[in-house]
Amino acid sequence: MKKTICLLPGDGIGPEILAQGVAVLKAVGQKFGHEFCMEEALIGGAAIDATGQPLPDATVETCRKADAIFLAAVGGPKWDGLAPEIRPEKGLLGIRKALGLFANLRPALLLPELAGACLLRADVAAKGLDLIVVRELTGDVYFGEPRGVEVRDGLRTGYNTMIYNEEEIRRIARVAFETARQRNKKVCSVEKSNVLESSRLWKEVVIETHKDYADVELSHMYVDNAAMQLVRDPSQFDVILTGNIFGDILSDEASVITGSLGMLPSASMGASGPGLFEPIHGSAPDIAGQDKANPLATILSAAMMLRLAFQLGAEADAVENAVRQTLRDGFRTGDIMEEGKTLVGCTAMGQKVVERLLAG
């Protein structure tokens, strides 16, 4: 198989962690006989420094021609003083919009090898944590119009619009139900329909869409309760379906209770065209260039790419098994370090995974 991947290293630790993800993909190609052609492009602060814009047209074009997009991280304090419309994060929002990437899939899994890092009480953690948040990605207050800051009655007033139409809700609901069919066939739709009109429409459309998925159990939960339940008993969840702003918050909560943001991948998918795969953590500028970053979330994002973009399930399994074997063998980066384990840097951790992948 021959596939083209657009690489977006971005900012901070981005180039370091992406290099390890690329090394693993090359090892997959070597082991299974695939050819991955990779082309690098600019995004975020790196793009601002080079072109004055966080998302150059050339980057969008390169992404559109690719079979998948592999992104590391964007942003950092260097660009905090810029106008909002040209900050690095606009590059990430822009590429999602340009490619129609409306569905964000973010798994939160507590690996037995890292059970000691879990932030939950031992009795709660013992029940397990294996869920996925399916978040709508191109609507809601992040993109809704009207928006702005103006003077009202002599006071500066900021406003954003939470808005969804029924087709935007229906298509993300289908993604959640299809995802649940590959898991434990349970979807919990999270909204705030006791207060928000947009959430009432959300709930109605999700219920309508569920008629085509009678084999999947559907439940509903208000977002504030969902935030509490994720801490109280995350084992009750399989697939969480929710909108853009609620999903942004809940997926971060679900992931951080596993112990380290450095371990968790994500995928952003559209109706057609290339998907975008990236670790959920930020650019960590405080450790950039020091070989301290954890590349495992990036490597696991590569596994999601293999599975979801290229339908290479066995290859994805091999990557995930190599990560777990590396952890079982006691290797840790600083963010997941435990007593009695071996501390390694970003490059060494990537090499350990490659070695176990090729040996497996």
C-alpha positions, 0 to 999 in steps of 0.5 A: 500500500502507498499512502501520502501523509502531510506532516504538520510539526507546528510549534514547541515540542511538535517537531520532536514528538512528530519525528518519533511518530514518523519513525514508527510509521516508517517501521510499520512500512518496513515490517508490513510492506507499505510505503508512506510518502510524507510531505511537511507543511507549516501551521501555527506559530511556525507558519506565522514566523515564516509567512505572517499567517497561521494557516498558509494557502499552501498548507491547505492545498498540501493537506487536501492532496494527502491521504491523511494529516499528522499534526503535532502541536501549535501555539506558545507564549511567543505569539500571545501578543498577536491579534486573535485572528492571526494567533497560532490556534487559528491555524488549527481551527482553520484546517478543521474548517477547510477540510470539513473535519466535523467529528473529533474522536478522542479515546480515554483509556487507562492502561493497566501499565499506568494504573498508578498514575490515575488521578482517581481513587483506587476503588474508582480506578479499579472499575476501569476507564475505557471510553471515547468522546465523539465531539462535534468540531465545526459548529457551536460557539467557536464558529457561530455568528454573530460574534464580536465585542461592542459597546452596549449601554456604555459597557464593553460587551462580548458575545458568541452564538451557540448554533446548530442545524439539524443536519450538523447534529445528525451527522455527528450522531451517526458517527457516535452510533457507528463508533459504539457499534464497534465498541460496547454499543452504548451512547450517552448524549450530553447537552444542556436541554433544560436551559438551551434551545440549541440543546433541545434541538440536539436532543430531538435530532439525536433521538430521531437518528437513534431509530436507525441504530436500535442495537445501540443503547442511548442515554442522555445527560446534562453536561454538568452532571456528565462532568461529575460522573466522569470523576465519580464513575467513568466506567459507566461510559462507552461513547460520549456524544456531545457538541463542540464546547462541551466536548472540548471540556469533557474530553480534556477532563476524561483524558487527564484523569488517566494520569497523563495527557502525554499518552492520549491520541485523537482523530478528526474526521470529515464526510470525505477527504483526509482525516487529521490525527494528533496528540491531545496535549499542547506544545509544552514550550517549557520543555521544547528542544530538551528531549523531555517530551512524551511521544507516545500520544503522537505514536498512538495517533499514528495507530489511529491513522493506520486504523481509521484512515488506511483501514490497517487494523493489524498494523495499528494493533502492532503499534499499540502493542509495541507501546504497551510492551515498552511500558511493561518493560519499565521505560518512562518519560518524565511525565509518567515516571514512577519509582523503580522505572527507567527514565528515558527521553523523547527520542529514546522512547520512540526508539524503544517502541520501534524496536518492539514493533519490529521484533513483534 
